[in-house]
């Protein structure tokens, strides 16, 4: 994250955003400790993948966008 923030700052960006799964409170706490604030903006995506046994599966995830002022 520090490298992405530095890269963005060097290019003149004033803020950076990331998405965190609504069912991942540990990641949310980490990002908030690093200065990211919740926006209340949710996005849901559905995608297909092949699991370790070779079975095609479909997953749906909902994320909340977090933002940090650089």
Secondary structure, DSSP 8 states (H G I E B T S, - for coil): -HHHHHHHHHTT-SEEEEEEETT-HHHHHHHHHTT-EEEEEEEEEEEEEE-TTS-EEEEEEEEEEEEEE-
